[in-house]
Amino acid sequence: MGTKRGLLTDKNGLPLSVVLDGANRHDIKLLEAMLDGMVVVRPVPTKEHPQNICLDAAYIGSEEMLTERGYVVHIRPRGEEKKELERNPNFKARRWVVEVTHSFMNRFRKLLVRYEKKTENYMALIEFACAIIVWRKLIPVHQS
């Protein structure tokens, strides 16, 4: 049985929440668990400082639940961002931040293929990898 990781990051790619489930589960089923499992206390959104959430097309249909939680929802299919980048060279794709964090997690060889039988052990390794990612982003080793 495969495992799916649901990952929520901030705009800098720092992991805020990780959820595990079977690989056959759809992403939208993990959304509420990811939002409820954030390790950082979420500040209250205001009109001056709204909180955005950027998702891909798999999350279409969750807009109402997210707006009730106080998020400004941005759901764009992958092709739209590529077209916008061709029209506007200064455009920065928001959704790719989480893809980079997934790539960082896949560089931990222990996580790439799951050998742990217990979910608790695998989740502990993922949380440890998230802590290392945060540590590396906040305290850069090589100063240029």
N, C-alpha and C positions, 0 to 999 in steps of 0.2 A: 504494500500500500504506500502510495506517495504522500508527501506532506506539502501543504501550501502554507506559505508565510504571508500574512497580512501585515504590511508595514506602513506606519504613518510617520512622516518626517516634517520638520519645520522647513522654512524657506532656504535654509543653509544646508540641508541634508542631514541634520542631526536626528537620529531616531527618537521618536516620542512614545511609540507604542508598537508592540509586536504581538500578533495573534497566530496561533497554529491551528490548522484544521486539515482534514483530508483533502487530497488533491482533486477530488471530484466535486468539491463544494464551489459554488460560484462566489466571486469576489464580494458581491453586494451583501451576502450573508455574514461576512466578517466585519462589515463597516461599523455597526453599533458596538461590537466588542472592542474594536480598535479605538473608537472615540471614548468609550468608558474606561479603557485601560491605559490612558495617558499617564506617564510618570511625572509630568510637570503640571503644576496647577495652572489651569487655563485662566488668563485674565478675562475680566468681563468685557465683552465687545461694546464699543460706543460708536456714535456716528462719526467721530473724528478718527477713531482707530477701529475700523471693522476688521473682522477676522475672516479671511478668505480660505476656501478649501478648493484645491484643484484636483480633479479626478478625470479618469478616461471614460470612454463610452460605456464601459461595463457597469458604471454606476448610474446610468440613466434610470430614473424612477425613484431615486432617493432624495430628490431635491427638496420635497416637502419636509421630510424628517430633518434634513440638515438646516433648513431655514428656521425650523422650530427651535433648534439648538443654538441659533444665533450666528450661523455661518453665511457668508456670501458665496454662493456655489458657482464654480466655473467647471463645466463639463464640456470638453471638446474632443471630438474624434481625432485620431492621430493624423489623418490627412490634412485637416484644417491647419494644424500648426506648421506643417511643411509648406503649405500654400502661403500662409502669412509670412513665413521666413523668406520666401521668394519675393514677395511684394515689398516687405519692409526688412532691410538688412539689420536694423537695430532691434528687431523683435527677439525677446528671450523666452523660450519655451519654459513654462513653469513646471509642467508635469515631469520633465526629465530629471528633476532633482531626486525623486524617489528611485528612479532607475539607476542612478549613480550609486546610491546607498545600497541597493540590491547587489550591484556589481562589487562594491567593497565587501559585502558579506560573503559573496561567492569566492572571494580570494582566500577566505579561511578554509583550508582544505578539509578540515574536520566537518564543516557544514555543507560542503558541496554535495556529498553523498551521505545520506543518513544511515548510520550503522547502529545507533542507539535504539534499543527496544522500548525503553520507557520514555514517554513524552516529557516527563519532568527533567530527565537528563539532557535531552535534546534542547529543551527550552532554556535550560541553564547555560548551555553553550552559546545559544543565540543571544541571550542577554549579556553574556560575557563579551561576545563579538561587538554588540552594540556599545558597550562601555568602552571598548578599545577604539571604536570608530569616533566616539565623542571625544575621547582623550586625544586622539591624533588630530582632530580638527581644531580643538581648543588650544592645544599646546603643540604648535608646529616644531618639529625637530630641526629641520633645515631652514634656516633664515636666509633669504636671498638679499 
